[in-house]
Amino acid sequence: MRSEPHHASLSAAEPRGDDVRFSVLDRSRVREGHEPAEALRDSVELARELERLGYHRFWVAEHHGVPGVAGSAPTVLAAAVAAATRTLRVGTGGVMLPNHRPLVVAEQFGVLESLFPGRIDMGVGRSVGFTDGVRRALGRDKDAAGSEDYAAQLDELLGWFRGTSPTGVHARPTEGLTVPAFVLALGEGAAIAARAGLPLVIGDLRNRDRMRRGIDEYRETFRPSAWAERPYVVISGTVAVAASPEEARRLLLPEAWSMAHARTHGTFPPLPPAERVEALTMTARERGFYESGLTGHIAGTEDQVADELRTVLKETGAQEVLVTTSTYDREALLDSYRRLARVAGLAPA
């Protein structure tokens, strides 16, 4: 795609835009006709390019047994990303704490921080496996994601960094290190982040009212901690930027179809090309989920996206935007991130 000479600048049009950070969560989506290993290598290469564009951090995710997602071991992938970059902050969005013992998570991040000091983020969430089979394989059930259990797991995890061991042992090389921790939240997760005194990562942009309610609750109940003196809000969602609204919408088609397939067949498949999605015959139920999956995102030209971002940042007062865009066409995806970097006024490295 050809870059246009004219582009909007969010920071130029919005006085507080210079203070807003822009980061990326990449889920290592597998594409039709491509191996999962290629998706992981694509994630590493994307991180290199985003570092050059001036993005603040690059996070990877945890999914198990999903055909369309290669990222199953986020701390391992984070190590590869950190090794391939120099200044970009690298972390997880997130490690699903109910799936792991807090000590093991603390040790993994202690190793990462020791290898790449000052660049590692520890984003944690509380989702469990997508299917019953995955949950059984992990030795967990849906109840493992309960808010009280998660709050206790989070407290234990943070304690390993501070030397408050529940068993008298010490986490090595973790104890004494400081790795910024973030809570990924929907619903009552915002309250957990507030009680723990941690930054909040909240989505999604498709449900603005719910997102604002969570942010308001977080700010109202936030307790300062050794990890954060004041509330810090990261809003997360899909942002697609292209030369025209139609091209931006096409970026959304593969993800919308794969999600519709997951909702109707129980498994998230590899991303198909947009042109194949456009030619598909869908059932009424599939079409309903598909059309729903195309709504509520921030998508359009640079000017349109700049206007939309100004609105959502004004509504939420967020300090950071974590972009989670996925699509089949890797060059179109990179072009979208280049355009967004211009909109955000990022300084290339």
Salt bridges, closest charged atoms under 4 A:
GLU4 OE1 - ARG339 NH1 3.52
GLU32 OE2 - ARG276 NH2 2.42
GLU38 OE2 - ARG31 NH2 3.26
GLU38 OE1 - HIS34 ND1 2.90
ASP42 OD2 - ARG31 NH2 3.57
ASP42 OD2 - ARG330 NE 3.91
GLU45 OE1 - ARG48 NH1 2.69
GLU45 OE2 - ARG52 NH2 3.88
GLU49 OE1 - ARG52 NH2 2.57
GLU62 OE2 - HIS64 NE2 2.62
GLU62 OE2 - HIS100 NE2 3.07
ASP121 OD2 - ARG57 NH1 2.76
ASP121 OD1 - ARG89 NH2 2.85
ASP132 OD1 - ARG135 NH2 2.32
GLU175 OE1 - HIS170 ND1 2.70
GLU188 OE2 - ARG126 NH2 2.89
ASP209 OD1 - ARG212 NH2 2.30
GLU229 OE1 - ARG230 NH2 3.68
GLU255 OE2 - ARG29 NH2 2.45
GLU275 OE1 - ARG250 NH2 3.81
GLU278 OE1 - ARG250 NH2 2.93
GLU286 OE2 - HIS265 NE2 3.85
GLU291 OE1 - ARG249 NH2 3.83
GLU291 OE2 - ARG287 NH1 3.44
GLU302 OE2 - ARG339 NH1 3.05
GLU302 OE2 - ARG342 NH2 2.59
ASP303 OD2 - HIS6 NE2 3.56
ASP307 OD1 - ARG310 NH2 1.99
GLU308 OE2 - ARG208 NH2 3.01
GLU315 OE1 - ARG212 NH1 2.91
GLU320 OE2 - ARG57 NE 2.71
GLU331 OE2 - ARG338 NH1 3.14
ASP335 OD2 - ARG339 NE 2.72
